[in-house]
Each structure stands twice: as C-alpha cells, then as structure tokens.
Amino acid sequence: MDEKKILGQFISDFATILWSSTDLRSFSWAPITPENRVFSERVLVVANMTVPQNFNVPADGLDDYCRNRLRELGIVNQTGRCVVMLTSVRQERIRSAEFSDQKSGLNVLALCTAGLGNGFVPGDPAPFNEGMGGLSAQSAGTINLMVVINRPLTEKSLAEAASVAVMSKTHALVSHGAVNGSGRGPIAGTGTDCIVIVCPNPTGDNGPKPLKYSGMGTVLGEAVGKTVSQAVLRAIGTQNGDGIASKN
C-alpha cells in the first residue's frame, strides 16, 4: 500500500468512487455500510452517489438499489464491503483539498459535494418524524464528505476525527454565511449530512502505530480541519456561489 495515496479514485456521471485493494478502517453513518455498522475494518469501496431529486426508494430497497448502481461501474464482488452516501448534487461539482506534512508523512484528503436546500440551524422545526411520514420534495439537499487519512487510527481517534470534520464543515458554512430563510442566522449543516472517514488498518508490530489522538490540538486534527473547511467552501462555491441555500 502506498502510504501517501491509499486509494484509487474515479468520477463517473453519477458517482465518485474511492477504492482500495486492501481492507480499510472506516467510521460513517452513511445509508450503506458493511453490516450496517458505524465502524468497520473491512471497507474496500467508498462511493458518493448522485440520485434524482425525486428519489423515493424505500429503506428496505436501498441496499439493492446501490448494489445495482455499483455493478454498472463494474463493482461486483465488493458490494458488501462498501460505504455509500447519497446526494442530488452532480458529481462534476465535487471539490477536494489535501494536506501533507513532510515531517510526519501524514497525508489527508477531503472531498465534498454541497447541496444546501435542506439547510438547518440547530433547533429549527423538523420536517421528519420517524414512523410518521417522509420528507417532502422541498427538503432535498445534503453535504457529503469523504476524508481519507493515510495513517492508521484507533477506533476512538476515528470518531474524534469525525467530530473535527463536523465542526470544520459547520465553521465553513458559518464563514460563508449560507442561510435557510428562518432568520436564525447561518446554517450549521443540512438535515441529511453524511461523512465517511477512512484510514488503513493497523498492520501489527512492523507497521506504523495507530494514531490515538485527532483533536484540533493535533497535527492530524489540523489536517482534517484545513482540508474539510477548504473542500466545503470550494464545493459551496461550485454549487451555489452566492451563499443562498440552493435546491440541490
């Protein structure tokens, strides 16, 4: 495995795909994850997949839908080892940022698509009550983040890195001033935001030790903060440069 670039990448008309030939460790609440778990050590493929604005596949059919779409891209045997996020943003609008630290060899890559039509300030009235009806067509919109770290992390450090990524995304949104019309200030995110963070699995005594800490006071936290903030701002500028919530 190349310590600097642990994944291959390609962008189709409906998906951005990151893949690895060896198992990766991941943290994500995406709709599709291996064994439907937040934490996994057997991820081979990460996908950010574009779906229609009127997308209405039932929850129990979502797995089959995603598997079939992945098969269209030639991803067949790895479908049970995928993390898949969904968005209505076109993949041509995905943007990235990268951080490299020559001293430690750390490399972090963040990729983002940013639809803001579902923007929320924390505490805004919610359009969805689980078990009592679905989301309306007007609520489409999500910010999806892929964060790739080239060093192994502990499970706790992965979760902490996700926390830094969320804070960095919100800081970027507040800095940009995107609003939702509630009059309560800049949005902090959307109602369906998703993140996946991936890194190599530890390889034993002969490999690099997993990083235990990834808070904002660490170089890793700095790297996640910088790359996520930059990728979010670039994606917002591509999707909707005026800062007013879009319908994507």
Stockholm file with secondary structure:
# STOCKHOLM 1.0

chainA/1-248         MDEKKILGQFISDFATILWSSTDLRSFSWAPITPENRVFSERVLVVANMTVPQNFNVPADGLDDYCRNRLRELGIVNQTGRCVVMLTSVRQERIRSAEFSDQKSGLNVLALCTAGLGNGFVPGDPAPFNEGMGGLSAQSAGTINLMVVINRPLTEKSLAEAASVAVMSKTHALVSHGAVNGSGRGPIAGTGTDCIVIVCPNPTGDNGPKPLKYSGMGTVLGEAVGKTVSQAVLRAIGTQNGDGIASKN
#=GR chainA/1-248 SS CCSSCCCEEEECSSEEEEEEEEEEEEEECCSBCGGGCSEEEEEEEEEEEECCTTCCCCGGGHHHHHHHHHHHTTCCTTGGGEEEEEESSCGGGCEEEEEEETTTTEEEEEEEEECCTTEECTTCCCSCCTTSCCCCGGGCCCEEEEEEESSCBCHHHHHHHHHHHHHHHHHHHHHHTCBCSSSSCSCCEETTCEEEEEEECCCCTTSCCCBCCCSTTSHHHHHHHHHHHHHHHHHHHHHHTTSBCCCC
#=GC SS_cons         CCSSCCCEEEECSSEEEEEEEEEEEEEECCSBCGGGCSEEEEEEEEEEEECCTTCCCCGGGHHHHHHHHHHHTTCCTTGGGEEEEEESSCGGGCEEEEEEETTTTEEEEEEEEECCTTEECTTCCCSCCTTSCCCCGGGCCCEEEEEEESSCBCHHHHHHHHHHHHHHHHHHHHHHTCBCSSSSCSCCEETTCEEEEEEECCCCTTSCCCBCCCSTTSHHHHHHHHHHHHHHHHHHHHHHTTSBCCCC
//
